[in-house]
Amino acid sequence: MFQLNDKTVIITGATGNLGRITAQICAAQGARLALVGRDPQRLAEIKQTLAADCAADIFVADVLDTTAVEAMVTQVAARFGQIDVLANLAGGFTMGALVHETPNAEWDAMLALNLRSVINCVRATVPHLLTAGSGRIINIAARAATQGSARMAPYCVSKAAVVTLTESLAAELKSHDITVNCLLPGTLDTPENRAAMPDQEHQNWVALDALAAVIVFLASDAARAITGAAIPVYGRS
Ligand SMILES: NC(=O)c1ccc[n+]([C@@H]2O[C@H](COP(=O)([O-])OP(=O)(O)OC[C@H]3O[C@@H](n4cnc5c(N)ncnc54)[C@H](OP(=O)(O)O)[C@@H]3O)[C@@H](O)[C@H]2O)c1
């Protein structure tokens, strides 16, 4: 596994399925962690699961609240002195309606959760990475970004926008030694997905620790030459 010794990593969505295991693996690789979420109780529970010698703290922020995100990033910089990695894991999924029957509120909610959340965190964090003179931004798009699907337009569009945002940011920041990449996970092997799709081949889905390992790689020095990439992580699906 790739070392993250003394790198300060902000993880949004730290209370989620992917966030939790990413935090654990980053901690095991020596990172200092800012665990970001909305629920302090659940963040504290995640912190308890980390390697005992890990410098980790919890930071409560709604990633849709621009002011709260600015405050959170300021607090992280004050706590750890430097920010090295922003892992934008917060996001979500919805499906059901046909495009011509999807109300604006549903579009707004999906675009906010999957795109505006990333924009808010990027806007607050990039000045710190520029000051540091290097950095890593890792966004989570989805396989669904590569191909529109029926009854999933808001989700597909929001994740496709994350890919394009990643490319634009990478172009803007490459000369500052700040890499920006996104992952395109297929279906993750989560309890929620197993409950929703009990008849599917779960062993073909993407294991959470396998996806977290790719995040750790992108955060590490080993990935310093990769920027602007949208990396498929499909498992066997
Ligand atoms: N699950 C899949 O099959 C799959 C496939 C492809 C891509 N992805 C993407 O992978 C990422 C992680 O997925 P996951 O399965 O781990 O999701 P998850 O378990 O549902 O976790 C989502 C996380 O985002 C947080 N979050 C949601 N809204 C927030 C807000 N307004 N402010 C702050 N935090 C907020 C949640 O916090 P709360 O607990 O407070 O709600 C939670 O920690 C997401 O971006 C998802 O879209 C997932």
The ligand as an SDF file (V2000), in Angstrom:
LIG
                    3D

 48 52  0  0  0  0  0  0  0  0999 V2000
  -22.7800    3.2220   -3.6990 N   0  0  0  0  0  0  0  0  0  0  0  0
  -22.4920    3.0230   -4.9930 C   0  0  0  0  0  0  0  0  0  0  0  0
  -22.8060    1.9740   -5.5810 O   0  0  0  0  0  0  0  0  0  0  0  0
  -21.7560    4.0910   -5.7420 C   0  0  0  0  0  0  0  0  0  0  0  0
  -21.4360    3.8760   -7.1080 C   0  0  0  0  0  0  0  0  0  0  0  0
  -20.7380    4.8780   -7.7930 C   0  0  0  0  0  0  0  0  0  0  0  0
  -20.3720    6.0470   -7.1450 C   0  0  0  0  0  0  0  0  0  0  0  0
  -20.7020    6.2020   -5.8170 N   0  0  0  0  0  0  0  0  0  0  0  0
  -20.2960    7.4480   -5.1620 C   0  0  0  0  0  0  0  0  0  0  0  0
  -19.3450    7.1240   -4.1700 O   0  0  0  0  0  0  0  0  0  0  0  0
  -19.4440    8.0740   -3.1050 C   0  0  0  0  0  0  0  0  0  0  0  0
  -19.5980    7.3250   -1.7900 C   0  0  0  0  0  0  0  0  0  0  0  0
  -20.7180    6.4480   -1.8950 O   0  0  0  0  0  0  0  0  0  0  0  0
  -21.2640    5.6420   -0.6240 P   0  0  0  0  0  0  0  0  0  0  0  0
  -21.9250    4.4240   -1.1380 O   0  0  0  0  0  0  0  0  0  0  0  0
  -20.1980    5.5380    0.4050 O   0  0  0  0  0  0  0  0  0  0  0  0
  -22.4030    6.6420   -0.1300 O   0  0  0  0  0  0  0  0  0  0  0  0
  -23.1020    6.7320    1.3020 P   0  0  0  0  0  0  0  0  0  0  0  0
  -22.7930    5.5460    2.1360 O   0  0  0  0  0  0  0  0  0  0  0  0
  -24.5270    7.0820    1.0290 O   0  0  0  0  0  0  0  0  0  0  0  0
  -22.3740    7.9840    1.9440 O   0  0  0  0  0  0  0  0  0  0  0  0
  -22.5910    9.2750    1.4560 C   0  0  0  0  0  0  0  0  0  0  0  0
  -21.9110   10.2300    2.3910 C   0  0  0  0  0  0  0  0  0  0  0  0
  -22.1620   11.5580    1.9240 O   0  0  0  0  0  0  0  0  0  0  0  0
  -22.5740   12.3290    3.0410 C   0  0  0  0  0  0  0  0  0  0  0  0
  -23.4110   13.4540    2.6950 N   0  0  0  0  0  0  0  0  0  0  0  0
  -24.5490   13.4340    1.9670 C   0  0  0  0  0  0  0  0  0  0  0  0
  -25.0670   14.6700    1.9000 N   0  0  0  0  0  0  0  0  0  0  0  0
  -24.2250   15.4670    2.5990 C   0  0  0  0  0  0  0  0  0  0  0  0
  -24.2160   16.8440    2.8960 C   0  0  0  0  0  0  0  0  0  0  0  0
  -25.1630   17.6690    2.4390 N   0  0  0  0  0  0  0  0  0  0  0  0
  -23.2160   17.3370    3.6630 N   0  0  0  0  0  0  0  0  0  0  0  0
  -22.2630   16.5270    4.1330 C   0  0  0  0  0  0  0  0  0  0  0  0
  -22.1970   15.2150    3.8680 N   0  0  0  0  0  0  0  0  0  0  0  0
  -23.1840   14.6970    3.1160 C   0  0  0  0  0  0  0  0  0  0  0  0
  -23.3360   11.3580    3.9000 C   0  0  0  0  0  0  0  0  0  0  0  0
  -23.4810   11.8880    5.2010 O   0  0  0  0  0  0  0  0  0  0  0  0
  -24.7930   11.6020    6.0670 P   0  0  0  0  0  0  0  0  0  0  0  0
  -24.5530   10.2580    6.6470 O   0  0  0  0  0  0  0  0  0  0  0  0
  -24.8040   12.7180    7.0390 O   0  0  0  0  0  0  0  0  0  0  0  0
  -25.9670   11.6220    5.1120 O   0  0  0  0  0  0  0  0  0  0  0  0
  -22.4230   10.1560    3.8190 C   0  0  0  0  0  0  0  0  0  0  0  0
  -21.3470   10.2930    4.7050 O   0  0  0  0  0  0  0  0  0  0  0  0
  -20.6080    8.9740   -3.4460 C   0  0  0  0  0  0  0  0  0  0  0  0
  -20.1340   10.1470   -4.0770 O   0  0  0  0  0  0  0  0  0  0  0  0
  -21.4140    8.1490   -4.4290 C   0  0  0  0  0  0  0  0  0  0  0  0
  -22.2020    8.9360   -5.2930 O   0  0  0  0  0  0  0  0  0  0  0  0
  -21.3670    5.2620   -5.1130 C   0  0  0  0  0  0  0  0  0  0  0  0
  1  2  1  0
  2  3  2  0
  2  4  1  0
  4  5  1  0
  4 48  2  0
  5  6  2  0
  6  7  1  0
  7  8  2  0
  8  9  1  0
  8 48  1  0
  9 10  1  0
  9 46  1  0
 10 11  1  0
 11 12  1  0
 11 44  1  0
 12 13  1  0
 13 14  1  0
 14 15  2  0
 14 16  1  0
 14 17  1  0
 17 18  1  0
 18 19  2  0
 18 20  1  0
 18 21  1  0
 21 22  1  0
 22 23  1  0
 23 24  1  0
 23 42  1  0
 24 25  1  0
 25 26  1  0
 25 36  1  0
 26 27  1  0
 26 35  1  0
 27 28  2  0
 28 29  1  0
 29 30  1  0
 29 35  2  0
 30 31  1  0
 30 32  2  0
 32 33  1  0
 33 34  2  0
 34 35  1  0
 36 37  1  0
 36 42  1  0
 37 38  1  0
 38 39  2  0
 38 40  1  0
 38 41  1  0
 42 43  1  0
 44 45  1  0
 44 46  1  0
 46 47  1  0
M  CHG  2   8   1  16  -1
M  END
$$$$
